[in-house]
Structures are given as C-alpha cells and as structure tokens.
Amino acid sequence: MTAADRASSRRVIQNEVVPTISGNLFRPEPAGAHTGAADGFPMIGAAAAAANWNPALEEAPTVEFKAFNTAADGRPAPHVVALGGGHGLSATLAALRTVTDALTAIVTVADNGGSSGRIRRELGGLPPGDLRMALAALCGDDEWGRTWADVLQHRFGGPAEGGLHGHAVGNLLIAALWERLGDPVRALDWVGRLLGARGRVLPMSTVPLEIEALVAGVDPANPGATDVIRGQHELAVTPGRVLSVRLSPPEPPAAPEAAAAIRAADWTVLGPGSWFTSVIPHLLVPELCAALAETKARKLLVFNLSPQPGETDGFSAEQHIEVLADHCPGLRLDVVLADEVSCGAPRVHGPLEKAAAALGAQVVLAPLAAPYRTGDKSPRHDHALLAQAFRGAFARV
C-alpha cells in the first residue's frame, strides 16, 4: 500500500484522523512511525521485539463520536446513553446505532459465569462478556463490521478440558488490552476503534460486582421461605421468584465517564433485558442513580416482550415498573416503550399506564417483536422496528 493509498483510506472523527479499517490487520500507527515490516503488514512477536516497536497504547486519545443528521430539518440526532447488559442491551444498541452516532452504552459488570467468570477468577478485573456483546452490537453492517462482530463473538471449541474451550475471542482481546493498559475504559475505546464501532462502550462500575438476590420458593416444599442467592450465574439457574437484588460490594463506584455521559445526554434508555440482573443493577450504583436524577436528559424505559423465566415469572406489566421504583426511590421516567401486542390489551395497558404515570411517564405502544425463528419461540425485539419506535418517541416527546 502506497502512502497515497493510506492517506485516502483515512477518515476524520471529531478532528482526529484515524485509520479506516480496511486492511488485513488493524493497528493504529503513531504519526511518522514505521514498522520496518513489509508495507501494509505490521510485525508481530519476535520481529516486533527485535525492532523495539512500541505501539504507544498509553498515548491513545479517547474516541468521541459525532451525531449524524436524521431529522428533516437537519437537526443533529440526539446524544443517547443506553444502560443494560446481555442480549437486551445488544438489541437496543443494534437499533440505536441506526438512529445516532452519539451513542454510549453503560454495561453491567456482574457476570460470573462461562468465559467471563473464568477470566474474572483467573485474571481479576471486570467480567468482559456483556461489554463484548455491546461492542459487537455497535459494529456496522458493512463487511468489516459484520466480520469483526462475528470474530468478537466466536467461541473456541476443542476438548472441554482445554484452556481455550468456551472462551469468546472478544473476551480474551478485551482482557489482553486491560492488562496492557491497566485502564478498562481506554481499553474498550481501543477495541471500539478496531471494530469501527458506532458508539462508545463503558462499564457501569470500575470494580467487578456480585449480584445478591432475595429469592422466595427456592425449595418447592417450602414456598414461603426466602433465601439469599449470590452470583448472577447462580441466580439464573435457581428456581423461585426474585423479590429484590443488591450489589456486592454495596454502593460501588461508578465509572466516572459513565456518570458524565448520563449528565451530558439528551436521552437515556433503560432496558430491555433481565430485569434484576441487567436493568436494576444500574440503579443500585449511587453515582449513576444520582446522575439519572440530575440529568436534563429524558428517560425512556423499553419493556420486555414477556416476563423472564427465573426472574419475573408471574409479574404483571405494572409490577415491572413498580419494582424499579422500589429499588430506586425518586426515579422519574418520560416514556415507557412497550410492544403493542404484549401490552396493548386493555387489562394490561390500563394498569401499565397508571404505573408509568406515577413515575411521570407516558406509555408508547408500537410493534417491537421480531418473527419467531425456526425451532425457536423465544421472544426477541426486532432491531428495525425498535429503531423506528425510538425515532418516533424521540420526536414526539
């Protein structure tokens, strides 16, 4: 690749020139640096060490993202902060990245199962799994974005007793950058640059957290008894009904960038997702709860399509809102976005409107559900329908 080719393959984000990711391997190169490798292919391993190549990751600038115009009058799209975790947050981000580039995801850090749990136990630090899923959801729909999203989500096979078995590539990449930089936020920014992510991903806290839940009916023979279940993975496989959750350590510190993003936002979006392990935990971080109370941003809650087995079995629509208020007294909302089929019936819609109004919100019904997949009857939000609903809600309130 010639110098002219490299120059033409760059783009500008917030006055920062960064490489467009179109080669065989992406590596940010400091201005004027030369790897000594064949043009277009950076040296790795012993060759890089022999040349004393230093990627200077410590000097990496924080990535910022511009909003693009979507309104008919040319107004910039809103700055949006989405809070959650797992598949629910991924659905929100996949929709929102088509609405605005001024997008920040604030992600739960309490996962203790699977690949994330192993990395957390062996290396310490934050569990990377939910952060990885959020980054993958922010990848573009071009070949580069889809390829990297698939690579990030890829899990190694091999023998079950093997060291790599079950690990997600993205988890290992994130953990490696954390070790290299010693700063999870800057590490996530670097992964976002690699992916060409249309938004920024932040952890909700700077320390790994543990979910502790008060669960009734763990023992079917004694349905009135309650037990404290510790660990997100353990809670997911425990029968019974969740009554409340708390975090350990209590009152954990928020990532400063996360609290600042909420205060600077035009809209904050909470949900959908696992109510007690992905949605409510954000409200239990004091600095995030305070930022949500103080921000001038409007607040939108995305409703789940159905109660979640193991967490909200038997919950009515209004109970989902009431349990949020129980965990965060003083919480105010502007919009509750719900599926017109699952929440449109008068017996559901009426009580839901009353519960939403108690928090200052109006209920907006829209088609949100994706068609069932062959052999899979799990309810899923349709990304395109969700994006359309976001645009409508942002415009009407």
URCOR-V18213 format. One line per field, one symbol per residue. ss: DSSP state (H for helix, E for strand, C for the rest). phi: phi as a letter, one per 40 degrees, with the letter a starting at -180 (. if undefined). A space follows every 50 residues. Layout:
ss = ???
phi = ???
This chain:
ss = CCHHHHHHCEEEECCEEEECCCCCCCCCCCCCCCCCCCCCCCCCHHHHHH CCCCCCHHHCCCCCCCCCECCCCCCECCCEEEEECHHHHHHHHHHHCCCC CCEEEEECCCCCCHHHHHHHHHHCCCCCHHHHHHHHHCCCCCHHHHHHHH HHHCECCCCCCCCCCCCEHHHHHHHHHHHHHCCHHHHHHHHHHHHCCCCE EEECECCCCEEEEEEECCCHHHCCCEEEEECHHHHHCCCCEEEEEEEECC CCCECHHHHHHHHHCCEEEECCCCHHHHHHHHHHCHHHHHHHHHCCCEEE EECCCCCCCCCCCCCCHHHHHHHHHHHCCCCCCCEEEEECCCCCCHHHHH HHHHHHHHCCCEEEEECCECCCECCECCCCECHHHHHHHHHHHHHHC
phi = .cccccccbbbbbfgbcbcccbccacadbddgcbcgcddgbccbgccccc cfcbcfcccccccbbccbcbcccgcccccbbbbiagcccdccccccccba ccbbbbbcbbcbbfdcccccccbggcccdccccccccccccccccccccc cdccbccgcdccccdgccdccccccccccccgaccccccccdcdcgccib bbccbcbcbbcbbcbcgccdcbcccbbcbbhcccccbcchbccababbcc fccccdccccccccccbbbbgcicccbbccdccccdccccccccccccbb bccccadcdgbbdgccdccccccccccadgcbbbbbcbccccbccdcccc ccccccccbgbbcbcacbcccccdgbbccbccccccccccdcccccb
